[in-house]
Amino acid sequence: MTFLTVRPGDSIAPSRIGVLLTNLGTPDDTGYGAVRRYLGEFLSDRRIIEANPAIWQPILRGPILTLRPRRTGRAYRRIWNQERDESPLRTYTRAQGEALAERLAPDGVAVEWAMRYGTPSIASGIAALLQRGCEKVLLLPLYPQYSATTTATANDQAFRALMRLRNQPAVRTVPPFSDHPLYIAALARSVRETLTGLPFVPQRIVASFHGLPRAYVEKGDPYAEECTRTMVALRQALDMDETAMPLTYQSRFGPAQWLEPYTAPLIAGLPAQGVTRIAVIMPGFMADCIETLDEIGNEVRSEFLAAGGTDFALVPCLNAAPATIDLLEGLARQELAGWLPAPSA
């Protein structure tokens, strides 16, 4: 292994403590090549696809990466941030990082943001913090509910980068925050603000989380428990029950059985039950992305309306709202205890 040496930049004021926000990732553009590279990296992660690589890679490099990039590219084009020429996920993650940096700057804490797949990479984020003189680094994966396919793989990638450093910083990781009071408060506020601005009253508020193969849960992944924990707290905050706010799972991939109930068929079946006005919240996503804006906002919406629904609304993800930055600051300060000077009395 070749060890890397990263030295602080001479012209940069030193920050001895750094925070690295990490999110899933995004292609650099909507073209076939960029989407193919992104999907290739994402679907090659053994945390995501646990199948034997000798069996999986020929399938991935053959039909999947030949056909899927075109369809995925079209979906990205429908929700692309044309003003900045980037995906909304990158726009919102950057905004979260910049806002958190403003909050922590008075304490001399540096903040960078990175993506597990694509750019900017986690390795580049760690290098940027080290170049700013950071000797202590807090990793903050932007996943409220822990899963090996999200939190763990983001931390794995950070540790891989650290393994190549000759002079490693001290490192901490932020634990999942599925029922953290600030997180639940931010979700509840987002729901209330959205409902206040609607021209209709939803009969259901469907909560849709990213799906996970059931086999992963059976092997010990706590993700389903984490999602349930979020929903128990959110329903309590909004004074709702399971009927008024059901939990569902979206983004199923492949033939395996995934966590149920599945979002799309449940929503498409609501008009037959007399439920024609709904809102959908996606609590597992800290920022709007292709899964929220296109899969739910376009595809599931169309299926619901085609089935006889009349009104459909999306509750925006937390994105970079002030309550979101309150949450990120609270999580960071909580986990930086002992590194930051104690507040004066």
Residue pairs with C-beta under 8 A, 6 or more apart in sequence:
1 163
1 164
2 164
3 164
3 165
3 166
4 164
4 165
4 166
5 165
5 166
5 167
6 127
6 130
6 131
6 165
6 167
7 130
7 131
8 14
8 130
8 131
8 132
8 133
9 131
9 132
12 131
12 132
12 133
13 132
13 133
14 132
14 133
15 108
15 109
15 110
15 129
15 132
15 133
15 134
16 108
16 133
16 134
16 135
16 136
17 107
17 108
17 109
17 110
17 134
17 135
17 136
17 137
17 138
17 336
17 339
17 340
18 109
18 110
18 111
18 112
18 129
18 130
18 132
18 134
18 136
18 137
18 138
18 169
19 100
19 104
19 109
19 110
19 111
19 112
19 137
19 138
19 140
19 332
19 336
20 111
20 112
20 113
20 114
20 122
20 125
20 126
20 129
20 137
20 138
20 139
20 140
20 158
21 93
21 96
21 97
21 100
21 111
21 112
21 113
21 114
21 140
21 142
21 328
22 113
22 114
22 115
22 116
22 122
22 125
22 139
22 140
22 141
22 142
22 154
22 157
22 158
23 89
23 93
23 113
23 114
23 115
23 116
23 141
23 142
23 286
23 287
24 89
24 115
24 116
24 117
24 150
24 289
25 38
25 41
25 42
25 89
25 115
25 116
25 117
25 118
26 38
26 86
26 87
26 89
26 90
26 115
26 117
26 118
26 289
26 290
27 34
27 35
27 37
27 38
27 39
27 73
27 76
27 87
27 118
28 34
28 38
28 86
28 118
28 119
29 85
30 73
30 74
30 76
30 77
30 80
31 73
32 69
32 70
32 73
33 69
35 69
35 70
35 72
35 73
35 76
36 65
36 69
37 118
38 117
38 118
39 64
39 65
39 68
39 69
39 72
40 60
40 61
40 65
41 117
41 118
42 48
42 117
43 49
43 60
43 64
43 65
44 57
44 60
45 117
45 153
46 53
47 148
47 149
47 152
47 153
47 156
48 149
48 153
49 56
49 60
50 216
72 290
75 290
75 294
75 295
75 298
76 87
76 290
76 294
78 293
78 294
78 298
79 87
79 88
79 290
79 293
79 294
79 297
79 298
80 86
80 87
80 88
81 87
81 88
81 90
81 91
84 90
84 91
87 289
87 290
88 287
88 288
88 289
88 293
89 287
89 288
89 289
89 290
90 115
92 287
92 288
92 317
92 319
92 320
93 113
93 115
93 142
93 287
94 113
95 319
95 320
96 113
96 142
96 286
96 287
96 319
96 320
96 324
96 325
96 328
97 111
97 112
97 113
98 111
99 320
99 325
99 328
100 111
100 325
100 328
100 329
100 332
101 110
101 111
103 325
103 328
103 329
104 111
104 329
104 332
107 340
107 341
109 332
109 336
109 340
110 129
110 132
110 134
112 125
112 128
112 129
113 120
113 125
114 120
114 121
114 122
114 124
114 125
114 126
115 121
115 122
116 122
116 153
116 154
116 157
121 157
122 154
122 157
122 158
122 161
123 157
123 160
123 161
126 137
126 158
126 161
126 162
127 161
129 137
129 169
130 165
130 169
134 169
135 169
135 170
136 169
136 170
136 171
136 172
136 339
137 169
137 170
137 171
137 172
138 171
138 172
138 173
138 174
138 332
138 335
138 336
138 339
139 154
139 155
139 158
139 171
139 172
139 173
139 174
140 174
140 328
140 331
140 332
140 335
141 150
141 151
141 154
141 155
141 173
141 174
142 286
142 287
143 150
143 151
143 154
143 176
143 284
143 286
144 176
144 177
144 178
144 180
144 183
144 226
144 230
144 283
144 284
144 286
145 176
145 178
145 209
145 223
145 226
145 227
145 229
145 230
145 284
146 152
146 175
146 176
146 178
146 222
146 223
146 226
147 212
147 216
147 221
147 222
147 223
147 226
148 216
148 221
149 212
149 216
149 221
149 223
151 176
155 173
158 171
162 168
162 169
162 171
172 335
172 336
172 339
173 335
174 331
174 332
174 335
175 335
176 226
177 183
177 327
177 331
178 226
178 227
178 229
178 230
178 233
179 229
179 230
179 232
179 233
180 327
180 330
180 331
182 323
182 326
182 327
182 330
182 331
183 230
183 327
184 230
184 233
184 234
184 237
185 237
185 323
186 318
186 321
186 323
186 324
186 326
186 327
187 230
187 234
187 237
187 281
187 283
187 318
188 234
188 237
188 238
189 323
190 281
190 315
190 316
190 317
190 318
190 321
190 323
191 205
191 238
191 279
191 281
191 315
192 238
194 279
194 313
194 314
194 315
194 316
195 201
195 202
195 279
198 279
198 311
198 313
199 311
200 277
200 310
200 311
200 313
201 277
202 277
202 278
202 279
202 311
202 313
203 275
203 276
203 277
203 278
204 243
204 244
204 245
204 246
204 270
204 275
204 278
204 279
205 240
205 244
205 245
205 278
205 279
205 280
205 281
205 315
206 245
206 246
206 248
206 263
206 266
206 267
206 278
206 279
206 280
206 281
207 231
207 234
207 245
207 246
207 247
207 248
207 280
207 281
207 282
207 283
208 248
208 249
208 250
208 263
208 280
208 281
208 282
208 296
209 227
209 247
209 248
209 249
209 250
209 282
209 283
209 284
210 249
210 250
210 251
210 284
210 285
210 291
211 249
211 250
211 251
211 252
211 253
211 258
211 259
211 262
212 221
212 223
212 224
212 249
212 258
212 259
213 254
213 256
213 257
213 258
213 259
214 256
214 257
214 258
214 259
214 260
215 256
215 257
216 223
217 223
217 224
217 259
223 259
224 259
227 247
227 249
227 283
227 284
228 247
230 283
230 284
231 242
231 245
231 247
231 283
234 245
234 283
235 241
235 242
235 244
235 245
238 245
246 261
246 266
247 261
248 261
248 262
248 263
248 266
248 267
249 258
249 259
249 260
249 261
249 262
249 263
250 262
250 263
250 264
250 282
250 291
250 295
250 296
250 300
251 291
251 295
252 258
252 262
263 280
263 296
263 300
264 299
264 300
264 303
267 278
267 280
267 300
267 303
267 304
268 300
268 303
268 304
268 306
268 307
269 307
270 276
270 278
270 304
270 307
270 309
271 304
271 307
271 308
271 309
272 307
272 308
275 309
276 308
276 309
276 310
276 311
277 309
277 310
277 311
277 312
278 304
278 309
278 311
278 312
278 313
279 312
279 313
279 314
279 315
280 296
280 300
280 312
280 313
280 314
280 315
281 315
282 291
282 292
282 296
282 315
282 317
285 291
285 292
285 317
286 317
286 318
286 319
286 324
287 317
287 318
287 319
287 320
288 316
288 317
288 319
289 317
292 314
292 317
293 314
296 314
297 314
301 312
301 314
304 312
305 312
318 324
318 327
333 340
